[in-house]
Amino acid sequence: MKLPNGVTGFYGAKHYKPPKIDEKQFKQICFILISNNGGEVLDLFSTHQMTV
């Protein structure tokens, strides 16, 4: 199986940067998938809230 660069979440080279995503659309898709499968969101952290 051939996996695309970055599938693990790690990007090691400068020319293989993470893809840009629409955070709002990603969040909506996640909520739809969770609710369709009987799940519940307990907490949510945006990229702006995360600290190192």
JOGIBEL-V753014 format. One record per backbone hydrogen bond with DSSP energy under -1.0 kcal/mol. CO is the residue of the C=O (numbers start at 1). NH is the residue of the N-H. Records with the same first field share a line. If there is no record, write none. Layout:
BEGIN
CO = NH, NH
END
This chain:
BEGIN
4 = 7
6 = 9
13 = 16
21 = 23
22 = 26
23 = 27
24 = 28
25 = 29
26 = 30
27 = 31
28 = 32
29 = 33
30 = 34
31 = 35
32 = 36
34 = 39
35 = 38
46 = 49
END
